Amino acid sequence: MAWALSEKEWDALDRLRFSTVDAAVFRNATIILMSGVGRSKTSIADDLGVSVGTVDNIRKAYRQEGVAGLRPGKPPGSQSRATPAYRATLRKTLQTSPHELGYGFSVWSLARLNAHLTKVTQISFSEDQLGRIVHAEGFSFQRPKHTMKGKRDEAAYERTAAKLKTLKKKRSATTPKKF
């Protein structure tokens, strides 16, 4: 196939080539420009250190999408195991107190959350990955502060605290002041 570039196309490719900082975009624009002056796929591939298949792919992308086709897209990867159903369960769980779900703790940690979600959804992640998913869902987390609140007899604690306060006041009233 003979390549013929209009002056407008040539100028657009040249502007793109010299305005980008992405080496792949520069290379792709150069492939099209070299094709426009009648160079063969093999000679372009040899000069630029790419395969003939790459030259074919870039030419095809340019024919289909124009200059936009020269910008590399996001490479396809494996689909996330954090399905929409998993994420919905995650959001619901984070908005529910662990006590309401029958646990003996009051704050979710990543390890506890991961164990619960694995039990419910049969999908497990590392704590680092779960932390990224939690963050992507708009939640933040902190390390839990462990206190005895909720584990102690609050009425007895309040009585003892009041008695201690009274004893401290009595002591300060009977202690002679030193100058």
C-alpha positions in Angstrom: 0.0 0.0 0.0 1.4 3.4 -0.9 1.3 6.0 1.8 0.6 9.6 0.9 0.4 12.2 3.6 -1.1 15.6 3.0 0.8 18.6 4.1 -1.8 19.1 6.9 -1.2 15.5 8.1 2.6 15.9 7.8 2.5 19.1 9.9 0.2 17.5 12.6 2.5 14.5 12.9 5.6 16.7 13.0 4.1 18.8 15.8 3.1 15.7 17.7 6.6 14.2 17.3 8.4 17.3 18.7 5.9 18.2 21.4 5.8 14.9 23.2 8.0 13.6 25.9 6.7 10.1 25.5 9.3 8.0 23.5 6.6 5.7 22.2 4.5 8.6 20.7 7.7 10.0 19.1 8.6 6.6 17.6 5.0 6.0 16.4 4.8 9.4 14.7 8.2 8.8 13.1 7.0 5.4 11.7 4.1 7.2 10.0 6.3 10.0 8.6 8.8 7.5 7.3 5.9 5.6 5.7 4.7 8.8 4.1 8.0 9.2 2.2 7.8 5.7 0.7 10.0 3.7 3.1 9.3 0.0 3.3 8.1 -1.6 6.5 11.4 -3.6 6.8 13.6 -0.5 6.4 11.6 1.4 9.0 11.7 -1.5 11.4 15.5 -1.9 11.0 16.2 1.9 11.4 14.0 2.2 14.5 14.8 -1.1 16.1 11.2 -2.4 16.1 9.6 -5.4 14.5 7.8 -5.3 11.2 4.7 -6.3 13.2 5.0 -3.1 15.2 5.2 -1.0 12.1 2.0 -2.8 10.8 0.2 -2.1 14.1 1.1 1.5 14.2 0.1 2.0 10.6 -3.2 0.3 11.3 -3.9 2.4 14.4 -3.1 5.6 12.4 -5.5 4.6 9.6 -8.3 3.8 12.1 -7.9 6.6 14.6 -5.6 9.2 13.1 -3.1 11.0 15.4 -5.0 9.7 18.5 -4.1 6.2 17.5 -0.4 6.9 17.9 -0.7 7.4 21.7 -0.3 4.1 23.5 -3.4 3.0 25.4 -3.6 1.3 28.7 -2.3 -2.2 28.3 -4.8 -4.9 28.9 -4.4 -6.7 32.1 -6.2 -9.3 34.0 -9.6 -8.3 35.4 -9.6 -7.4 39.0 -10.9 -10.0 41.4 -12.5 -7.2 43.3 -15.8 -7.5 41.5 -18.6 -5.0 41.9 -20.4 -7.5 44.3 -17.2 -7.7 46.3 -16.9 -4.0 46.5 -20.5 -3.6 47.5 -20.0 -6.1 50.3 -16.8 -4.2 51.4 -18.7 -0.9 51.6 -21.6 -2.5 53.5 -19.1 -4.2 55.9 -17.1 -1.0 56.6 -20.3 0.8 57.4 -21.4 -1.8 59.9 -19.9 -2.2 63.4 -18.0 -5.5 63.9 -20.2 -6.0 67.1 -23.3 -6.0 64.9 -21.8 -8.9 62.9 -21.0 -10.9 66.1 -17.4 -10.1 66.5 -15.7 -9.3 69.9 -13.9 -6.2 68.7 -15.2 -2.8 67.8 -12.9 -1.5 65.1 -12.0 -3.0 61.7 -8.4 -3.6 61.0 -7.2 -4.7 57.5 -6.5 -8.2 58.8 -9.9 -8.6 60.4 -11.7 -7.0 57.5 -9.8 -9.4 55.1 -10.7 -12.4 57.2 -14.4 -11.4 57.3 -14.6 -10.7 53.6 -12.8 -13.9 52.7 -15.4 -15.8 54.8 -18.3 -14.0 53.2 -17.1 -13.7 49.5 -14.5 -16.5 49.2 -12.2 -13.8 47.7 -9.0 -13.0 49.5 -6.5 -10.2 49.0 -3.2 -9.3 50.6 -3.5 -6.6 53.2 -1.7 -4.1 51.0 -4.0 -4.8 48.1 -7.1 -4.6 50.3 -5.9 -1.3 51.7 -5.7 0.0 48.1 -9.2 -1.2 47.4 -10.5 0.3 50.6 -8.9 3.6 49.7 -10.3 3.4 46.1 -13.8 3.0 47.6 -13.4 6.3 49.5 -12.6 5.0 52.9 -9.6 5.6 55.1 -8.2 3.5 57.9 -6.0 3.9 60.9 -4.5 1.4 63.2 -7.0 0.7 65.9 -6.4 2.2 69.4 -6.8 -0.6 71.9 -8.6 0.5 75.1 -10.5 -1.3 77.8 -13.6 0.7 76.9 -16.4 -1.8 76.3 -14.6 -4.6 78.1 -14.8 -3.1 81.6 -17.7 -2.5 83.9 -18.3 1.2 83.1 -20.4 1.9 86.2 -17.6 0.5 88.5 -15.0 2.4 86.5 -16.9 5.7 86.9 -17.4 5.2 90.7 -13.7 4.4 91.1 -12.6 7.4 89.1 -14.8 9.7 91.2 -13.5 8.2 94.4 -9.9 8.7 93.2 -10.6 12.3 92.3 -12.1 12.8 95.8 -9.0 11.2 97.4 -6.7 13.5 95.4 -8.6 16.6 96.5 -8.5 15.6 100.2 -4.7 14.9 100.0 -4.0 18.3 98.4 -6.1 20.0 101.0 -4.2 18.4 103.9 -0.8 18.6 102.4 1.2 21.7 103.7 2.3 24.1 101.0 6.0 24.6 100.7 7.5 27.8 99.6 
